[in-house]
Amino acid sequence: MIFKTLNDARHCEAITRHHARTFAVASRFLPPNKRRGAFAVYAFCRTADDIVDRGATGDRETLRRELAGYMSGLHEAIEGRPEGPVYRELWWTIKEFGVPASALLELMGGVAVDLAPAHYATWAELTSYCEGVASSVGEMCTYVFGVSGDEANRQRALRFARTLGVALQHTNILRDVGEDAARGRCYLPAASLAAFGISTEEVLHNPLFGQQARWKAFMAHEIARARALYVAAAPGLALLEPDAQRCARACADGYAEILSAIESIDYDSFSTRAQVGTWARGRLIWSIWRNGTLSPAEAIPTEPVIQWAGQTFSRPEEMAS
């Protein structure tokens, strides 16, 4: 049994290290039990995501059945009857850290959306999607990382984590425009594009569109939106237990650096996938290690305060296009 558990943990770690370089490096800041839980959460989410990512080339009905089977396996794991390395590690994580079933099921609901063609009319609609596929993960990680203080503090931390999830997913979307278009997907809200004279069809069918001035202006606008979300989410990191703060900061700051990488390629995320270089990632990790942990402060607001476009918002979906 010990041998199987060790192999299960290694299986989830291998999935994480193969697909998530920033997260894999950041996980070195975690103590072993939290690192194991974080790898289990990532492997569970990644496996679900891989199913729907085959939607561009696979039969949609077959993929729906496969995803339904994965959901069935999740229910079995939640009920204490896990089968397979990912589910067994996930069950261990649920028991060890109290990860709620609601967050796991929310993730599955969000992922299932990607089996249909992506179309979002407004920023509020896109935010709902980001909540499902990313804020749910932020919630899971908050339980694994742990929160200093009482239940009220944990609820505060969850609100910040869910805002960070939207920032992370929006960054993904801005980075992967070209890859998504090749799969027939455009996650950028039609109303946001229209404000800059851009249509969804241009994004989907003109691979040279990244060189247009309209596109660059739009991307600068959306990068500013993402950065506002990162800034609003940052105070919540101080609510986490000290042994997890460096990991959370490395994940947040490492992903925020992708926005600078997009700027460095002149906003053309059609022809190039922006990446944070090894040296830049190393400098970031060293800075986080050197600066240590944060002290919870009474000045931390009860919920994120988003300052963007001259206005103040408490929730990401309120940030009008």
N, C-alpha and C positions, 0 to 999 in steps of 0.2 A: 504493500500500500504506500509506503514511504517512497519507494522507487517510482511508482506511478505519479505521485504528487509532484516529485521533482521533475519528471519528464513533462508533466502538464505545465508547470511553471516555466520551464525552458521553452516549450512550444509557444506560449503567449509572448515571452520575451523576444523570441526570434521574429515573430510577426511584427512586433513594435520596432525592433531595430532595423528591419528591412524597409518599413514604410514610413517611419516617423523619425527623421534624424534629430530634429530639434527636441522632440519629446524624449527620445532615447538618451540624449546627452543631458537634458535637464533632470532626468530621473536619477542620475548619480548623486544628486543632492538629497535624495530620500533615504530614510532608514529601510532596511531590507523588507519588512512586512508591508510598508506602504508602497514600495517599489513594485512588489509582487502584485498588490491590488491594482495599482495603476496600469501595469501591463495587462492584467486580466480585462480591465475596462476597455483599454484600447483594442485588444484582440477581438473582443466581442463586437465593438462598434465597427471595426475595420472589416470583419467578415461579413457583416450585414451590408456595408457599403459596397463591397466587392460584388455582391450579388446584383445590386441594381445598376452598377456601372457597366454591366454587360448588356444593358438595355438597348444600346445603340446597335449591337450586332446580334444579340440573341432574341429568341422568341419571347415576347412579353408575357404570354400566358404561362409558358414554362417557368420563367423567372418569378412570376407571381406565386406559383405553386412552391417553388424552392424557398421563397421568402416566407410563405405561410408555414412551411416545414421548419424553418429556422425559428419562427415565432413560437411554434409548438414546443420546440426544444427549450426555448426560454421559459415558457410556462412550467415545463417539467423541472427545470433548474430552480426556479423560484419556489416550487413546492418541495424541493429537497431531493429530487430524483434526476440529477444531472447526468448526461451521457456525453462523452467526448471531452478532450482536454480543455477547450475554451469554456464550455458550460461548467465543468468541474471547478475550474479556477474562478469562474464568475460566482458560483455558489459559495465558495470559500470566502470571496470578497464580500458578498452580501452578509454572511454570518459575522465576519470579522469587523466590518465597518458600518453595518446597518444601512447599506445602500438601498434606497427605497425602490420597490417594484415599479412605482409610477414613473420614475425617471427612465428606467429601462424600457418600459412600454412606450413612453413618449418618443424615445429615440427610434423605436421600430416604426411607429406611425409616421415620423418625419421621413425616414428612409424610404418607406413605401411610396411616398409622393413622387419620388424620382422614377418610378416605373411608368409614369404618365409624362407626356411632353411638358417641359418646363415653360410656364408662362405666368408672369407676375405683373399685374397692372399697376400696382402702387408699392411704395416702400413699406407700408404697413403689411401688405400681403407677403412681401419677401421676408420681413421680420418674423412673421409667424412661422415660415419655413425654417429660418435660422434658429429659432427657438427649439423647434422639434429636433433638428439634426445636430445642434451644437450646444445650446443652452442646457439641454438635457445632459450632455456629457459634462458640462461645467458643474452641474448639480451632483452627478456621480462622483466626480473628482473631489468636490468639497467634502463629501462624506469620507472618502479615503484619506484625504489630507488631514482632516480633523480641524476643529474650530476651538479657539481658546474661549472659555467662558461658558455661559449658559445657553439654553435653547433659543432665547431671543437673539443672542449673538450669531448663532448658526443661521437663523432665518435672515438676518442682515447679510451675512456672508453669501448666502444663496442668491440673494437679489443682485449682489455685485457679480457673482460668478455667472449668472445668466446673462447679464449685460456683456461681460467679457466674451461669452460664447457667441453672441451676435457679432462682436467685433472680429473675432477669429474667422467666423464663417464668411463674413463680408470680405475679409482680406483674401480668403480662398477664392471667392467668386471673382474679385478684381484681378487676381493673378492668373486664373485659369480660363479667361474669356475665349482664347483661341481653341484650347482643348475642348471646352464645352461646346463651342460652335461646331466643331468637327463631329460631335455626337448629336447634333441637332438640338442643343440646349442653349437657352439664353436666360440666365437668372436675373439679369438687370431689369428693373421695373420699367415698363413701357412709359409711364408718366415721367420718370426721372430722365430717361433718354430723350423724350419729346421736348423737355425743357431746354435741351441743347440742339434741337433740330435733328435728332437721330431716330431712326426707326429700328425696330427689332430685326427686320429683314436685312438691314445693312450689317448688323452685327453677325447674323447667322451666315450670310452669303458673300461677304466682301472681305476676304482675308487681308487685304491691303488697307482696310479702314483704319488700322492703328496709326497710320501716318497722317490722318486728317486732323486739322486744327480743332474741329468740333469734338472729336474723340478725346483729344488731349485736355480740353477744357472740362469735359465731363469727368474724366478720370481724376483730375485735380480736385474737383468738387467732391467726388466720392471718397477719395483718399482722406480729405479733410473730415468727412463724416466718420470714417473708420477711426481716425485718430482721436476724435472727440469721444468716441465710445471707449477706447482704451484708457484715456485719461479719467473718464467717469468711473470705470471699473477698478482702477488702480488702488484706491483706498481700502477696498475690501481685502486685499492681500494681507494687510496687517491683522486681520481677524483670524487668520489661519494659525494653526499650531506652529511654533517656531521651526520645527524640524521639516516642515513642508513649504515654508515661505520661499526659500531660494528656488525650489523646483517650479513653483507657480509663477514666480517672477521671470524665470528663464523662459518658460513657455510663452507668457504674455509678451515680454520684450522681444523675444526671438521672432515671434510672428509679426509684431509691429514693424520689425526691421524689413519685412517683405515689402511694406509700403514704400520704403526708401529705395529698395531694389527695383520696384516698378518705375519709380521716378528716374532711376539711373538708366533705364532703357527707353527713356522718353515716352513712357506710358504705353508703349506698343506691346500689350499683352496678347496680341493676335499671333505674332510671329516668334515671340520669345517668351519662355517661362521664367519669370524673374526669380532669382535665387539669392539667398544670403551666402556670401562666400565663407570659406573655412576660417580665414583669419578674422573676419568680422564676427563670426559666431564665437570664436575663441576669446576675442576681446570682451564680448558681452558676458560670457560665462565667468571670466576672471573678475570683471567688474562686480558681478552679482556676489561672487564668493567673497571678495574683499570688503564689500559694503555691509555684509552680515544680514541679520534679520531686522524686522520692523517691530516696534512696540505698539500694541493696541492703544489708541488714543480716544478720549471721549469726543474729540472733534470730528471723528469719522461720522458722516451723516447716516441716517437710518436706511437710506436708499441712494442709489447713484444719482448724481447731479450732472446732467449732460449739457454742456455749453457748446452751442453750434449755431452758426449763421445768425449770430446776434440774439439768440433766444435760449431759454433754459427749459430742459425737459427732464422728466423723471423716469421715463421709459423709452426704449429705443424706437418703438413703433410710432411715437409721437413726433419724431423728427420728419416733418413734412418734406417732400421732394423739393 
